[in-house]
Amino acid sequence: METSNDNLPLNPKVLIELVTTRMPFGKYTGRLLCDLPEPYLVWLKQKGFSHDKLGEQLFAVYEIKSNGLDYLLKPLRK
């Protein structure tokens, strides 16, 4: 899934989901999406994100981390 930065929803609800949703499959099953390592997100991007909500969330985490915007998520973590 290719998405432009213009489509990246950075509203508070989406950001909260990134710090509360857990990875449902794979090597990082159970890890919060916001805690996925950047190299793994890069690998997923190369494979292509799925065209569903999880794919959009993974793309958002990828964009946040690859652009050094991790600080957006820190205040939302509890």
C-alpha positions as CSV (number, residue, x, y, z in Angstrom):
1,M,0.0,0.0,0.0
2,E,1.5,3.3,-1.0
3,T,0.1,6.3,0.7
4,S,1.3,9.9,0.6
5,N,2.0,11.9,3.6
6,D,-1.2,13.9,2.8
7,N,-3.3,10.9,3.7
8,L,-1.5,10.2,7.0
9,P,-4.1,10.8,9.7
10,L,-2.4,12.3,12.7
11,N,-5.4,13.0,14.8
12,P,-5.3,12.1,18.5
13,K,-7.6,9.1,18.2
14,V,-5.2,7.5,15.6
15,L,-2.2,8.3,17.7
16,I,-3.8,6.7,20.8
17,E,-4.5,3.6,18.7
18,L,-0.8,3.4,17.8
19,V,0.1,3.2,21.5
20,T,-2.6,0.8,22.5
21,T,-2.9,-1.6,19.6
22,R,-0.8,-4.8,19.6
23,M,0.8,-6.5,16.6
24,P,-1.5,-9.5,15.9
25,F,1.0,-11.7,14.1
26,G,4.6,-12.5,13.2
27,K,7.8,-12.1,15.0
28,Y,6.5,-9.2,17.1
29,T,3.1,-10.7,18.1
30,G,1.8,-8.9,21.1
31,R,4.1,-5.9,20.9
32,L,2.6,-2.4,20.8
33,L,2.6,-1.0,17.3
34,C,4.5,2.0,18.5
35,D,7.2,-0.3,19.9
36,L,7.9,-2.1,16.6
37,P,11.5,-1.6,15.6
38,E,12.1,0.7,12.6
39,P,14.0,-1.9,10.6
40,Y,11.0,-4.2,10.8
41,L,8.7,-1.4,9.6
42,V,11.0,-0.7,6.7
43,W,10.9,-4.4,5.8
44,L,7.1,-4.4,6.0
45,K,7.0,-1.3,3.8
46,Q,9.2,-3.0,1.2
47,K,6.8,-6.0,1.2
48,G,3.8,-3.6,1.0
49,F,1.4,-2.7,3.8
50,S,-2.0,-4.4,3.7
51,H,-5.0,-2.4,2.5
52,D,-6.8,-2.5,5.9
53,K,-6.8,-0.7,9.2
54,L,-3.7,-2.5,10.4
55,G,-1.8,-1.6,7.2
56,E,-2.7,2.0,7.7
57,Q,-1.6,1.9,11.3
58,L,1.7,0.3,10.4
59,F,2.2,2.9,7.7
60,A,1.5,5.6,10.2
61,V,4.1,4.2,12.7
62,Y,6.6,3.8,9.8
63,E,6.1,7.5,8.8
64,I,6.4,8.7,12.4
65,K,9.5,6.7,13.1
66,S,11.2,7.4,9.8
67,N,10.6,11.1,10.2
68,G,11.8,11.3,13.8
69,L,8.4,12.1,15.1
70,D,8.4,9.6,17.9
71,Y,7.9,12.4,20.4
72,L,4.3,12.6,19.2
73,L,3.6,9.3,20.8
74,K,5.5,9.6,24.1
75,P,2.8,11.8,26.0
76,L,0.1,9.3,25.0
77,R,1.8,6.2,26.5
78,K,0.5,5.2,29.9
